Amino acid sequence: MAIDPDDLKNVRMPLFSWDYEDCTEPEHWFLHARGYLDCSKFLFEQMAEERFDRSFHRAKAAVFLFEHALELFFKGAIAQAGGQIQPSHDLAHLYAEFRKKYPGKQFEFHGDIHCAVSKDSGVPQTAFPRYPSDRTGAPWPGHRHIDIAIWCTQVLLFSEDLARIQKYIKSRYPGARQDGRA
């Protein structure tokens, strides 16, 4: 559905952040993670239902949103546990830190977390879905594909996982202060 800009002239849809300052550091990470994950989920669902043109590049954008959601979720969990957030996009490292702070079955994912956080030397996480080439300007090596059905299924599973696991995270470390320290 295309939106005609003329139809929006008299529409006001401001989104205010009235409660932004009231959120703890972990809550900010979790809310941002949910936003990115919901957008990824929406895009994959729209592509799967053929309501949004499928293309490799659009799918890469949806993959980026998903990977960024995982990164922010892990950082929220680390902050909830009182940990220091490092400026890293390394999902394998963040997941390992998450599991150290949150061992146990209730913190396990139903989505394929090992595939989601595994490293591929040919396509670095967060860089591959965002850029058409590596840091040197060379195209990414090899041919890649993104299976919409698999990604859509996994994003749905992770959406449920993050909601479920976040409840356990907050019960394990309920006392996060505004600065994210327990």
N, C-alpha and C positions, 0 to 999 in steps of 0.2 A: 504494500500500500504506500503510494507516494504521497507525501504531505505537500500541499501547496503553501508556500510561505505567506501568501495573502490570507489564508485561513487562520494563520497564527497571529495576525496583527493585533487582535483584541484579546488574545488569550494570555493570561499571566499564570505562570506555573513556577513560582520561586520555591526553591528547596533550601530552607534555612537550617543552620547547624546550631539551633538554640541550646542543645545539650552537649555540644562538642567539648566544652571545657569541663563538663561533669564526668566524662568518661575516663576510666583509668587507662594507662598505657596499654595493658593487654586488651582491653575492650576496643581501643582504636585499631589495634592489629587485627582482631577478630572481625570487626565490622568492615574493615577494608577487604579482608580476605573474602568475606561473604559477598561483597559487592562484585569483586573480580570473578568469583566462582559463578555467581548467578548470571553474569554477562556471558561467560564462556558457555554455560549450560544453555542459555537462550540461543546463542548463535549456533551451537551444534544441533539443538532441537529444530531450529528453523531450517538448517541445511538438510537434516534428516527428513523433514516433512516437505521438502522442496518448496518452502515459502521464502527462502533466501538463496540466491544464486550460489551454487557450490563452486568453489575454486580452491586450489591449493593455497593461495595466498590468504584468502579469508580464513581457511582452516588453520593456517599458521597463526593468525591473529587470535583465534579462539584458543589455540594451544598455549600461546603466551599468557593469556588471561588466566588459564587454568594453572600453569606453572607459577605464576605470580601469586595466585591465591594460596597455593600450598606454602610458598615461601613466607607469606604474611601470617598464615595460620601457625606455622612452626614458631615463628618469632613471637606471636602472641602467647603461645603455650610456654615458651622459654621465659618471657617476661612475667607471666602469671606465677611461675615457679621462683621468681626473684632473680632469674639469670640476666646477665648482661647481653644485650643484643649487639652482635657483631655485624659490620657492614659487609655481608656476604650474600651471594645469590646461589651458593652451592647447596642444592637440595639434599644431596647425600649427606653432607656434613650436618645440615640443619636437622634432618630426620634422625641421624645418629644421636645428636644432642637431645632431641625430643624424646627418643626412646630411653636415654639414660635417666631423664627426669620423670618419665612416665612409663615404667615397665608394667607389665600386666596385660591380661587379655582384653580388658575393657578399653584399652588404648590402641588396640589393633584396628587396622583398616579392612573393610570388605573390598574396597577398590584395590587394584593392583599397584600397591604403594612401591614395591620394589622396581617395577618397570617405570613408574613415575619419577623416582628419584635416582635411577641408575645413570651412570655417566657413559657418554658415548664420545670418544675422542674426536670423532668426525664432526659432531654437531654439539657444541657446548650448550648446556641448558641456558635458558633465557636469551642467549645471543642468537641462536638459530631461528627461533620463531619471530624475532624482532627485526632482523637484518637480512638483506639479500646476499651478503657476503661476509667473510670473516674480517678480522681487524686489518689484514693486509690488503683487502679489496678483492681477494680471490673468492670465486664462488665456492659454496660448500661442496665438499667432495661427495661423489656418488649420487645416485638417484634416491629420492625419498618419497614416501607416500604417507598420507594421513587418512586412515579409514574412518569415515564419519560414523558408521554404526558402532564401531569399537569405542571411539572417543565419546560418543554420546552416552553409551552405556556406562563407561567409566566415570564420566563427569556426574552422572546421576548417582552412582554409588558413593562417590566422594562427597557429594552434596549431603547425603544422609550421614556419612561418616563424620564430617566436620560438625554437624549439628549435635550428633550423639556424643562424640568425644569431647566436645567443648564443655558439655555438662559435667563430665567426669573430671575434666581439668579444673574447673571451678570448685568442685567439691574436694579435690585433693589439695589445692592451694587456694582456699577461700579468701585469704587476707591481703590481696594485692592492693597496695596503696596507689595513689595518683601517679607516682613516678615509676610504678611497675615493680617495686621491690616488696617482697612479702614481709 
